[in-house]
């Protein structure tokens, strides 16, 4: 690594310790002045950079005085963590769509190439306190996506996130957990084993340096990375104030696909999803429908149809005549013809076709449905 590249790397590592994720003001400084100059100004005694108050500048300077980028890199190396910055060969370029809110860098655990995995990835997010239905749908969606060669991205949290990760892992697929803390310190603690497994089979990443803890604001800002990294976001369950809606709205602003899995209209955990579906989100029910939306041309979901019944194979004219017969008792050809909106001669011709197929039988001058046809008609009407 050249001296300039190493200096830029250390400056970026330094800034991840000093600046909070998603700080657009700091992002503008880096864009206008360069990462090394911003780091130098934060370390030095000069005037504050533009766009912040004196109090905030003092807070950034206090953090800067405690930052030790070399030590952070050593701790990362010991934990099997690498640092990626914009311009690195593994950097996912779609993160650049975040503009000045783009991550200053990413800390990554796992052997796979983040850039390659992100090219074909979908976010599956939702409520932490999800229902059994929500967990089932998240796992089923994630497993189906993994089986079709898609990478499942989520936040590693309880509820829908955990179910999505497990669904992908259970299908032998790829999954990425984006954390709101240092990637060497799995959070939540109850998911330590899951996140460790994700790091072994997939990738765990975050913007914060080793040892950093999560905060409510860091969870919210983490969601923009999930949205930008993927081709689309599926929300399985979410209340009106759910953080997963933040991910979906970030995806919408970035021009990504947003999708929702509907739940009961009476469930508060489905209220946020239904709100999305009333807007720009697309309703999906399984992995094939997700892939049809975010995938390449030709990756189509199968047509959704009910079972094919014997009556469906009849010609339209014969179906109309059959439908004109009463459910009970007999009817004469003239009456059947009026019900089928055809001539009496045509009705008689169709009745003999239907008799050959076992649908009707003749009783003197009248015709009636056979027992087989009565059962078929009742089933059809019951499915309406």
C-alpha positions in Angstrom: 0.0 0.0 0.0 1.4 3.4 -1.0 2.0 6.1 1.6 -1.0 8.2 0.4 -3.4 5.2 0.3 -2.3 4.2 3.8 -2.8 7.8 5.1 -6.3 7.8 3.6 -7.1 4.4 5.1 -6.0 5.6 8.6 -8.0 8.9 8.1 -11.1 7.0 7.3 -10.7 4.6 10.2 -10.1 7.6 12.4 -13.3 9.3 11.2 -15.4 6.2 11.9 -14.4 6.7 15.6 -15.1 10.4 15.6 -18.2 11.0 13.3 -21.6 9.3 13.7 -22.9 7.2 10.8 -24.8 9.1 8.2 -23.5 12.5 9.2 -24.2 14.5 6.0 -22.2 17.5 7.2 -19.1 15.4 7.7 -19.7 13.7 4.4 -19.7 17.1 2.7 -16.4 18.0 4.4 -14.9 14.7 3.0 -16.2 15.4 -0.5 -15.0 19.0 -0.6 -11.7 18.8 1.4 -10.7 15.1 1.2 -10.6 12.6 4.0 -7.0 13.3 5.1 -7.6 17.1 5.4 -10.8 16.6 7.5 -8.9 14.3 9.8 -6.1 16.8 10.1 -8.5 19.7 10.9 -10.2 17.6 13.6 -6.9 16.8 15.3 -5.5 20.4 15.1 -6.3 23.6 17.0 -7.7 25.5 14.0 -11.1 27.0 13.4 -14.2 24.8 13.2 -15.2 23.5 9.8 -18.4 25.0 8.4 -21.9 23.7 9.2 -21.5 22.9 12.9 -21.9 24.9 16.1 -19.0 25.5 18.4 -20.4 23.1 20.9 -20.6 20.3 18.4 -17.2 21.0 17.1 -15.8 20.7 20.6 -17.5 17.4 21.0 -16.0 16.1 17.7 -12.6 17.4 18.8 -12.9 15.6 22.2 -13.6 12.3 20.3 -10.7 13.0 17.9 -8.3 13.3 20.8 -9.2 9.8 22.0 -9.2 8.1 18.5 -6.4 5.6 17.8 -6.9 4.3 14.2 -3.9 2.0 14.3 -5.2 0.4 17.5 -8.6 -0.1 15.9 -7.1 -1.8 12.9 -5.1 -4.1 15.2 -8.2 -5.0 17.1 -10.1 -5.6 13.9 -7.4 -7.9 12.6 -7.4 -9.9 15.8 -11.2 -10.4 15.5 -11.0 -11.4 11.8 -12.5 -8.1 10.6 -11.3 -6.0 7.6 -12.0 -2.4 6.8 -13.3 -1.3 3.4 -13.5 2.3 2.1 -14.9 3.8 -1.1 -12.6 3.0 -4.0 -11.6 -0.4 -2.5 -12.2 -3.2 -5.0 -14.7 -4.8 -2.7 -16.7 -1.6 -2.1 -20.4 -1.9 -3.3 -20.8 1.1 -5.6 -24.5 1.4 -5.0 -23.7 2.8 -1.5 -22.5 5.9 -3.4 -26.2 6.6 -4.1 -26.4 7.9 -0.5 -24.4 11.0 -1.4 -22.9 12.8 1.5 -24.6 10.3 3.9 -22.5 7.5 2.4 -20.6 5.4 4.9 -17.1 6.7 5.5 -16.1 3.0 5.5 -17.4 -0.4 6.5 -16.0 -3.0 9.0 -16.6 -6.5 7.6 -16.5 -10.0 9.0 -16.7 -13.0 6.6 -14.8 -14.3 3.6 -17.2 -13.4 0.8 -16.8 -10.4 -1.5 -19.3 -7.8 -0.3 -19.4 -6.1 -3.7 -20.3 -9.3 -5.6 -22.9 -10.4 -3.1 -24.6 -7.0 -3.0 -25.1 -7.1 -6.8 -27.9 -9.7 -6.3 -29.3 -9.0 -2.9 -32.7 -8.3 -1.3 -33.5 -6.9 2.2 -36.0 -8.7 4.3 -37.0 -6.7 7.4 -39.8 -6.3 9.8 -41.0 -6.2 13.4 -38.8 -7.4 16.3 -41.9 -8.5 18.3 -43.3 -10.3 15.3 -46.0 -13.0 15.2 -45.5 -16.6 14.4 -47.0 -15.8 11.0 -44.4 -13.0 10.5 -41.5 -15.3 11.5 -42.8 -18.1 9.2 -43.2 -15.7 6.2 -39.8 -14.1 6.7 -38.0 -17.5 6.9 -40.0 -18.9 3.9 -39.2 -15.8 1.8 -35.5 -15.8 2.7 -35.2 -19.6 2.1 -36.9 -19.2 -1.3 -34.6 -16.3 -2.3 -31.5 -18.2 -1.2 -32.6 -21.2 -3.2 -32.8 -18.9 -6.3 -29.3 -17.6 -5.8 -30.2 -14.3 -4.0 -28.4 -12.9 -1.0 -30.7 -12.0 2.0 -29.8 -8.8 3.9 -31.2 -7.9 7.2 -30.3 -6.3 10.5 -29.5 -9.2 12.8 -32.3 -8.2 15.3 -34.9 -10.4 17.0 -38.1 -11.2 15.2 -38.3 -10.9 11.4 -34.6 -10.1 11.0 -33.5 -13.3 12.8 -36.1 -15.4 11.0 -34.9 -14.1 7.6 -31.2 -14.9 8.4 -32.1 -18.4 9.7 -34.3 -19.0 6.6 -31.4 -18.2 4.3 -28.9 -20.2 6.3 -31.2 -23.2 6.6 -31.5 -23.2 2.8 -27.7 -23.3 2.5 -27.7 -19.8 1.1 -26.0 -16.5 1.6 -27.0 -13.8 4.1 -25.6 -10.5 5.3 -26.3 -8.9 8.7 -25.8 -5.1 8.9 -25.2 -4.1 12.6 -25.6 -0.8 14.4 -22.5 -1.5 16.6 -19.0 -2.8 16.2 -19.0 -6.1 14.3 -16.8 -7.7 16.9 -19.5 -7.3 19.5 -22.7 -9.1 18.3 -26.0 -7.4 19.2 -28.5 -8.4 20.5 -26.5 -10.7 22.9 -29.1 -13.4 22.4 -28.2 -13.6 18.7 -24.4 -14.0 19.4 -24.5 -17.6 18.1 -26.6 -16.6 15.0 -24.4 -13.7 14.1 -21.3 -15.8 14.6 -22.8 -18.3 12.2 -23.6 -15.6 9.7 -20.0 -14.4 9.8 -18.9 -18.0 9.0 -21.4 -18.7 6.2 -22.0 -15.1 5.1 -21.1 -11.6 6.0 -21.5 -9.3 9.0 -20.8 -5.6 8.5 -21.3 -2.2 10.1 -20.0 1.4 10.1 -18.8 1.5 13.7 -15.3 0.6 14.8 -14.5 -2.4 17.1 -16.1 -2.2 20.6 -18.8 0.4 19.7 -22.2 -0.1 21.2 -25.6 0.5 19.5 -27.9 3.4 20.2 -31.4 4.2 19.0 -30.2 6.7 16.5 -27.6 4.2 15.2 -30.3 1.6 14.5 -32.2 4.2 12.5 -29.2 5.3 10.5 -28.1 1.7 9.9 -31.3 1.1 7.9 -30.2 3.4 5.1 -27.2 1.1 4.4 -29.5 -1.9 4.2 -31.7 0.0 1.7 -28.9 1.2 -0.4 -27.0 -2.1 -0.5 -29.9 -4.1 -1.9 -32.0 -4.1 -5.1 -35.2 -4.0 -3.0 -36.7 -4.2 0.5 -39.4 -6.5 1.6 -41.3 -5.6 4.8 -43.0 -8.6 6.4 -44.6 -7.1 9.6 -44.3 -3.6 10.8 -46.3 -1.3 13.1 -46.9 2.3 12.2 -43.7 3.5 13.9 -41.5 0.5 13.0 -37.8 1.0 12.1 -38.4 -1.3 9.1 -40.6 1.4 7.5 -37.5 3.7 7.7 -35.6 1.1 5.6 -38.5 0.9 3.1 -38.8 4.7 2.8 -35.0 5.0 2.4 -35.2 2.4 -0.4 -38.0 4.3 -2.0 -35.9 7.6 -2.0 -33.0 5.7 -3.5 -35.2 4.3 -6.4 -35.1 0.8 -5.1 -38.1 -1.6 -5.1 -40.2 -1.7 -2.0 -42.5 -4.7 -1.3 -44.8 -5.7 1.5 -46.3 -9.0 2.8 -49.9 -8.4 3.9 -51.2 -9.6 7.2 -54.6 -9.5 9.0 -56.2 -6.1 8.7 -56.9 -6.3 12.5 -53.3 -6.7 13.4 -51.4 -3.7 14.6 -48.1 -5.3 13.4 -49.5 -5.3 9.9 -50.7 -1.7 9.9 -47.4 -0.3 8.7 -47.1 -2.8 5.9 -50.6 -2.0 4.8 -49.8 1.6 4.8 -46.9 0.9 2.5 -49.1 -1.2 0.2 -51.6 1.7 -0.1 -48.7 3.8 -1.5 -45.8 2.8 -3.7 -45.1 -0.7 -2.3 -45.9 -3.9 -4.3 -47.7 -6.8 -2.6 -45.7 -10.0 -2.6 -46.4 -13.4 -1.1 -43.4 -15.5 -1.9 -39.9 -15.5 -3.2 -40.9 -15.9 -6.9 -42.9 -12.7 -6.8 -39.9 -10.8 -5.2 -37.5 -12.1 -7.8 -39.9 -11.2 -10.6 -39.8 -7.6 -9.4 -36.0 -7.2 -8.6 -34.5 -9.8 -11.0 -33.7 -9.9 -14.6 -36.1 -10.0 -17.5 -37.7 -13.4 -17.8 -37.5 -14.3 -14.1 -41.3 -14.5 -13.8 -43.5 -15.8 -11.0 -45.9 -18.6 -11.9 -49.5 -17.7 -12.6 -51.7 -17.9 -9.5 -54.7 -20.1 -10.2 -57.0 -22.4 -8.3 -57.3 -26.1 -9.0 -58.5 -27.0 -12.5 -62.0 -28.6 -12.2 -63.6 -30.9 -14.8 -66.1 -28.3 -15.6 -63.3 -25.9 -16.6 -62.5 -28.3 -19.6 -65.9 -27.9 -21.1 -66.5 -25.6 -24.1 -68.0 -22.2 -23.1 -71.4 -23.0 -24.7 -71.6 -26.3 -22.8 -70.7 -24.6 -19.5 -73.5 -22.1 -20.0 -76.1 -24.8 -20.5 -74.8 -26.8 -17.5 -75.0 -23.6 -15.4 -78.6 -23.1 -16.5 -79.9 -26.4 -15.0 -81.4 -26.1 -11.5 -79.6 -27.5 -8.6 -82.6 -29.6 -7.7 -85.3 -31.1 -9.9 -85.8 -31.1 -13.7 -86.0 -28.4 -16.4 -87.3 -28.6 -19.9 -85.1 -27.6 -22.9 -86.9 -24.4 -23.5 -86.3 -23.2 -19.9 -82.7 -24.3 -20.1 -82.2 -22.4 -23.4 -83.5 -19.2 -21.8 -81.2 -19.5 -18.9 -78.2 -20.2 -21.2 -79.2 -17.4 -23.6 -79.2 -19.7 -26.6 -81.7 -21.5 -28.9 -83.6 -24.6 -27.8 -82.0 -26.7 -30.5 -78.5 -25.6 -29.4 -79.4 -26.4 -25.8 -80.6 -29.9 -26.7 -77.3 -30.5 -28.6 -75.2 -29.4 -25.6 -77.4 -31.4 -23.2 -76.6 -34.6 -25.1 -72.8 -33.7 -25.0 -73.1 -33.2 -21.2 -75.0 -36.5 -20.9 -72.1 -38.3 -22.6 -69.7 -36.8 -20.0 -71.9 -37.9 -17.1 -73.1 -34.4 -16.1 -76.8 -34.6 -16.9 -79.5 -37.2 -17.4 -82.9 -37.2 -19.2 -86.2 -37.9 -17.4 -89.0 -37.9 -20.0 -89.2 -34.4 -21.4 -87.0 -32.9 -18.7 -83.3 -32.9 -17.8 -81.6 -32.8 -14.5 -78.1 -32.8 -13.0 -76.5 -36.1 -12.1 -75.2 -36.5 -8.5 -71.6 -36.0 -9.8 -72.6 -32.7 -11.4 -74.5 -31.5 -8.3 -71.3 -32.0 -6.1 -69.2 -30.2 -8.7 -71.6 -27.2 -8.9 -71.7 -26.9 -5.1 -67.9 -27.0 -4.9 -67.6 -24.2 -7.5 -70.2 -22.0 -5.8 -68.5 -22.6 -2.4 -65.2 -21.3 -3.7 -66.6 -18.0 -4.7 
